[in-house]
Amino acid sequence: MNFFRRLFKRKPTVQCPRCLGKGRVDWDDIKRLGKELKWGPGRCAYCNGTGKVDPALMSKVAIDETYLTINLPYAERKGVIDGNYIISGTWMPGK
């Protein structure tokens, strides 16, 4: 059994604070986060539509981070999560 536990070890996950575990952001979530004029309803970009996130992500990226949207390329998404990202050719240092 110990072999299988090591082989199929899962990262601990928690419920997504942006979509509240639904996998989709609706108008109620947008209003709760105060992003009425910036976001639209759709798949959650924080958890990528799964409803679960790694607790380390919550310490790296703010829940209401405006730039973390679902239509980002992988490299930019990784940059936002790591804290170093480029917006319109300007480097934005991490927080």
Secondary structure as GFF3:
##gff-version 3
##sequence-region A 1 95
A	DSSP	alpha_helix	2	7	.	.	.	ID=ss1
A	DSSP	beta_strand	14	15	.	.	.	ID=ss2
A	DSSP	beta_strand	24	25	.	.	.	ID=ss3
A	DSSP	alpha_helix	27	33	.	.	.	ID=ss4
A	DSSP	beta_strand	42	43	.	.	.	ID=ss5
A	DSSP	beta_strand	52	53	.	.	.	ID=ss6
A	DSSP	alpha_helix	55	60	.	.	.	ID=ss7
A	DSSP	alpha_helix	74	82	.	.	.	ID=ss8
A	DSSP	beta_strand	85	87	.	.	.	ID=ss9
A	DSSP	beta_strand	90	92	.	.	.	ID=ss10
###
